[in-house]
Amino acid sequence: MTGFTRWRRSCPFTAGVLTTLAGVELIAVIATSTGVLRFSGTGATAGWVLGALLVVAGLTLVCQPALRHFAGAVALVCGLLSLVQTNLGGFLLGFLLAAIGGMLALAWVPIHETSPRADEPAEP
């Protein structure tokens, strides 16, 4: 097993990546809006704040796996708030990424190196 694979399995990597992508998507929708999709006021502010919180929660999941329950709950709450505050959660994509990332973070359980893995045969 390579070093990256070992590190990736030591934290809720997929949850962190999806949560970070949700935050980047919410910020990108607000930052790149022009013309008819011009966002301003409380919707734009909420998009920046919720997007930043999701990015921080995603990075927390990757860097501090012990805080996965808190960061997962933050991701779920921010995802739900984005439905109301930021045009259905960045056109539903940001909401779905945040919800899936938060659920994966709450469901992740650390693997101990001493226990046998499911894909390895048990020794008699």
N, C-alpha and C positions, 0 to 999 in steps of 0.2 A: 504494500500500500504506500503510495507516494505521500510526501509531506502535505501537499494541497488537499488530497483526499482525506487524510487524517484530520486536518484542520477543519475542512468543510463538514465532516461528520461530528465534530466536537461542538458545533453551534447550530441553531436553526437557520441555516444558510438560505434555503429557498424562501422561508418566511421573511427574512431580512431583505432579500433582493426584491421580492414582490411588494413589500411595504414601501421600500425606497422608491421603486418604480411608480407606485401609486402617488407618492408625494411629488415626484418629478412631473408626472402627468398633470396633476392638478395645477402646479405652478406653470407648466408649459401652456396649458389652455388659457390661463389668465395673461401670461406674458406675451403670447404671440397673437392675441385676438386683435383683429382690425375690422374696420367696416361695420357690417351688420352685427357681428359678434363682439362688439366693443363692450368690455366689462368695466364698470366703475362703481364706486360706492362700497357698501358693505359686502356685496358679493365678491368683489375683487379682493378686499381686505381679508375676508374669510378664506378665500382660496389660497392666498399667500400664507396665512397663519396655519391652516390645516395642512397644506402641502409641506411646510417646514416641520410641523410636528410629526408628520408621517415619515419624512426623511430622517429625522432624529430617532424615531422609534425603530426604523429599519436598520440604521447603523448601530443602535443599541443592541438589537437582536444578534447582529453579527459579532460585535466586539465584547459584549457582556451577556453571555447566555444565561447567567443566573437571574437576570432581570426580565426573562422572557414572558412571565405572566403579566407584569406591569406593562411592558412594551406591546404585548399582544392585545391587552385591553385598550390601551391608547389607540392602537391601529383600528380596532373595531369601532370605538366611539367616534374617532375622526372620520372613518368611512361612512358611518351613519349620518353624522353631521354634514358631511359633504353632499349628501343627497338633497338636503334642504337648502344649504347655503350656496353651493357652487354649481348650479345648473346640472342637477342630477348627478353629482359626483364626477364632474368632468366628463359628461356624456356617458355615464355609467361605467366607463372603463376604470377610472380612478377608484370608484366605489368597489367594484369587483376585485381589483387588485388588493385594496386595503382589507376587504373582508376575508379574502382567501389567505392573505399573509397573516392577518390576526388570528384566524382559526388554526393555521399551521403552527404559529408560535405557541398557542395555548396547548396544542396537542403534542408538541415535540417533547421527547423524553431523552435525556442524555444516554449514550451508550458507553458502558464501561469496558475497557480493553481486556479485563480479566474474564469476563463472561463470554461464552462461545456465541458466535453469531449464528443466525438462522441458516445462512447459506453454507456454513462450514459443517462437515460431518462431525458428529460427536465421537470422541475417542472412547473405546471400550474400557 
